[in-house]
Amino acid sequence: MSNAKISSPARYDFVGSFLRPQALKDAKLAYNEGKINREQYDKIVNDAIVNVVNKQKALGFHIITDGEFRRTYWHLDFMWGFEGVGHKQTGGGVQFNGELASLEDTFLVGPIKAVKHPFVEYFKFLKQFEDDNTVAKYTIPAPAQMFQQFIVPANFATTRKIYPTNDELIQAIATAYQDVIRQFYEAGCRNLQFDDCTWGAIVGDAAKQRYQALGIDLDVVKAQLLKVNNLALEGKPSDLTVTSHICRGNYHSTFFTSGPYDSVADYVFARENVDALFLEYDDARSGGFAPLEKVSADKKVVLGLITTKTPQLEEKSEVIARIYEAAKYIPLNRLYISPQCGFASCEIGNKLTEEEQWAKLKLVKEIADEVWGDQ
């Protein structure tokens, strides 16, 4: 397989984040306590990334990531790379199912502007490990995720002082993203993934009640999420593959919300201008496959049928049966397979071991080989 012909999604793929090895956790603590300097810490991080990339390759995966080892959170660290975004640790967070997800408060302190983004340098380090069989992809939060971050009730008043309307905020985010996407492209990135919990946050009855309580029309929200994502992609190079991963929250093996894709399919499945969708489908919380009928003909779909939330390995035959069930709604040759989310969306990670993590990915590849062969 020639590197030039590889792009995400590969037939067997993964979302992006991996459990932080103990050496990396120890180094982070030592650095925060002033026991090692930045140079020493960065060396340990680099070594951990080299190791996790080698493990991905050893399993036969054609896509590599840095495991998101340089960030604390899957989304917030990226937002901090823009001018106009502030953050502080207050001990707060977001309530997940039975657990408070500890997140730093992230808010606007001025107009959003793209500057030289640190994640682009992180990508350059990863890119050096590409070879004839692998390409690097980089994961960043979707523009819609950034939009949602600044209109939540805790941030709304502050945001309104800078952007009086949502349309102005959307335009600012999209413009800043266009700049950063160009930075990634110029650094040699040809595979970029948007991670997007916004669609997962507005599905289901609980979400409907939550937005109604805020006096917000759900269809207006959906239109705005679609608009900011598509605006950010305007003018992107034709040979840059952009995929989108959608889930309902993934923090320490807990989730944020539940509900099928039916209510958002006409927006994100049908009209979002990405090349593929990585979709959470690991349990009943995601509903059935019927909404896949709404996926536009130019998109691929990656079925997230293997869970990262628990260590138990799925039954291969049951997963294969689900793939063929999905194929009733979208052709098998447009279907792919991956875990439903990352193994460590935040550095705390999910409740399984590294050995169990790699066993999950080994299963993903085995299933793909059995279903699609050499396709």
N, C-alpha and C positions, 0 to 999 in steps of 0.2 A: 504493500500500500504506500503510495507516494504522499508525503506530507501535504503537498499542494491540494490534494483531493480530500483531505480530512477537514471536516468542520463539525461543530456541535449542532445538533446532537449526533453522537455516534449511536449505533444501534443499542449498545449497552453503555450507560452513562451514569453520572451522579450529579448532585446539585452543587456541591462545592466545598462545604466545610467539613473538617475532620476533628476528632477528639484531640485536644492538646495533650501531648506526651508529658509525663511527670517532670522531665528535665526542663521543659518550657514553662510549666506552672511554677516550678521552684525558682527559675530564673526571673520570672515576672515579679514574684514576691521579693526576691533579693534586690532587684533593681528598685522597686518601690520603697524598700527599706534603706536604700543607699549603700548596700553591701557590695554591689557591683556597679560599674559605670555603664554608660550607654553603649560604648564600643563592645564591651564584654557581653552585654545583653544581646546586641544585634548579632554577634557571632553565634550565639546559642540559637537564636531564631533562625538564622540562615541555615545552620546545620540541621535543624528540625525540618525545615522546608525541603532541603535536599533529600532527607530521609523519607519524608512522606511522598515526594514525587517518585522516588525510586520504588516505593511500595506500589504506587498506582501503576507504574510501568510493568512491574513484575507480575501483576495480576492480568496484564494484557489489555489495559484500558488505553484508548487512543486520545483521550482528553485528559489533561493534567491541570490541577490547580495548586495553589500554595496552601490549601487547607484553611485559608483565612487566618493563618497563624499570627499575622501582624496586627490584627484588630481585636477589640474587646467585644464589640457588638457587630452583627451582620450588616447593620444599616447606619447607626449613628456616627461611627468613625468616619464614614465616607462624607456625611453631611458636614462634619467639622472641617473638611478640606476646602470649603468655600468661604470666601470673604462674606461677612455679614451674619455668620452663624456662631452662636455662643453655646457653651454648655457648662454644667457644674453638677457635682455629685451631691445630692441632697438626701439620699436614702429612700427616695421614692421609686415609683415604677409603674407597671401595668399589671392589673389583676388577670392572671391566667386561671385555668381550671385547678383550683386548690392550692395555688402558689402565686406569690407576688414576684413577677419578673423584675429584678433589680436593674433599672436603667437610669443613665444619667439624664437629667433634664437638658433638653436641647431646644434652642429657641433662637429667634432672630434678634440681632443687635443692630442691624442696618440692612441696606439693600443687598440682595444676593448677587455675588459676582464670582465668576470662575477665575481662579489664579492657577499657578502651576500646581497641579494636584498631586499629593504624595502617593496616591494609589498608582499613578502612572509609573513612578519609580519602582514600586513594588512589582508591577507587572514586568518591567524590564528584567528584574532579577529572575522571575519565573521563566521568561521567554528563552533564556539561554539553555534551558533543558529540553526544548523541543528537539525532535529528531525525525527520521523518516517515517516513524510510526505514530508520532504524537504531536498534538498542537496544544498550546496553552489557551485556556479561557479565563477571563476574569469576571468575577461576580461583583455587582454593585446594586444598591437598592434602586428600585424603579423611581422615575420622576414622581409618579403618583404617591409613592411612599413619603417622599420629601414634602410634597404638597399636603398630605394628610397630617404629617408631623406638626406643621405650622398652623393648622386650623383646628386642632383639638381644643377643647374648652380652656385648658390651662394656658395655651399660647395665643388664643384668638385675639384678645385685646392688644397684646404686644404687636402681633402681626399686622393688625388693622392700622396701627400708627405708621407703619412703613408702606403697606400695600392696602389701600382703602377698599379694594374689591378682590374677589377671588380670581377674576380674569387677569388682573395685573400681576398677582402672585404666580399664576400659571405661566404667564409669558416670561417672567423673570427666571423661573426654574427651568423652563424649556430652553431658554437662551443659554443659561449657564451649563446645562447638560450638553447642548450642542458643542460647546467649546471643549468640554472635558472628553466627549466622545472623539472629537478631532485629535485631542492630545493622545488618547489611547491608540488611535489609528496610526498616527505619525510615529508612535513607539513600536509599531509592528503588530499591534493587536488586531486579529481578524475574527475573534470570537468573544462576544461580550454578552453577559447574562444579567438581565434585570430581575432582581428578587422583589416580589410584590405581594405583600399581605393585604393590600387594600381591598382587592376583590374578595378575598376570603373573609374580610371583616364585615362585609355588607350582605353576606348571604345568611339565610335562616331567619327564623322568627325573632330570635333574641336581638339580632342586628336591626331588624325592622323597628322593634320597640325602642331600641336605644336611640336611633335617629329621629323617630317620631317625638320622643321626649325632648329632643333638642330643637324640634320644630324644623327639621331639615327634610326636604323631599329626596327620597332615595334615587329617583331617576335623574334628578339634577346632579347628585353626587356621582353617579355612574358616568354621566356625560362629561363631567369635569375630569374624572380619572382617565378616561379615554383620551380626552383632549390633551392633557399635559404629557401623557406618554407618547402620543403620536406627534405632537409638536416637537418634542425633544429629538425625535428620529428624523425630522425633516432635513433633507440634504445630506443624510449619511451616505458614505461611499457604498457603491453597489456590492463590493466584495467584502463588506463587513457583515458578518452574521450576528444578529441580535436575537436572543431568545428571552423568554419570560418564564420565571418560576412562580407559581401561585400556590400559597398554602394558607392554612388557618391558624398559624402561630405554632412555634416550635421552641420551647424553652424548658430545659431540664426535664424533658420527656412529657411536658404538659402542653396543652393547646389553649388557644384564645377563644375560638368560636367553632360552631358546627353549622352545616347546611349544604345542600346540593348546589351545583353550578347553574341550575336552570335560570335563576333570576339575573345572572350576569352574562350568560352565553351570547345574547344578542349584541353585547358590547365588546367584551374582550375576546371571545372566541371568533366572532364574525368580523370585527372591525379594527382590532389592534394590529398595527403594522409591524409585527415581529415575524421571525422566520419559523419559530417553533414555540410550543407551550409545554413546560414541565408542570404536570398536574398532580396534585396530591390525591391519591386514590387508595390509601392503605387500610381504610376501615369504613364503617357505615357512615361516619360523619360527613363524608364527601358525596354521598348519594350515588346514583347510578350513572351509566355511560350515555344515556339518551342525549344529553346536551351536546355530545361530541358531533352530532349532526349539524350543529351550527358553526363548526370550525370552518373557516374559509379554505378554499381548495389549495391555496398557496402555503398553508402551514402544515408542519409536522406536529405530532403529539407524542410526548414522552409520558408514559403511564408510570406514575409513582406508586407501584404496587408493593414495594418492600418497605416496611416501616423502619425508621431510625429511632423510634421512641422506646422500643423494647428489644431485648437481646434474642428472643426466641426466633429461630429461623422458620420462615414460611414453608409450607408444603409446595414443592415445585409444581406438582400436577394442578394444584388449586390456582396458583398464579397463572399458569399457562391457560387454564380454562377461562380465567378472567380476561386475558389478552384476546382470546377468540370471541368472548362476549363483546368486548369493545369494538372488535372488527366488524360487528354487525352495523355499526354506526359510522365507521371511518375505515377506509381500506387498510389492510394489514401492512402494506408496504409504506404507509405513512405513520405507522406506530413504532414506538421505541420503548425502552424500559429503563427505569432508574429507581433508586430509593425515593420516598415521597418528599424528603427534605434533606437538609444537611445533618451531619451527626453532632454538630456543635454550632448552632446558629449564633450563640453567644459563648464566650470562652468557658462558661460553667459546664457546657456539654450535656449530652443526654445520658441516661442511666444504663450504659452498657460499657463493656471493656473494649480496648483497641482490638483485641483478638476477635471479639464478636462483631465489631465494625467491619473488619476485613472479610469475615465469613459472609456477611451480608452482601458485600460487593462481589465476592466469588460466586454467590448464588445468582446475582443479577446477570453476570456474564454467562453462566451455565444455561440459564433460561433463554437468554437471547440466542445463544448458539443452537439450542434445540428448536426454537421457533423459526428463526430466520436463516440459520446456517451461515453461509458466506455472503449473504446479501449486504 
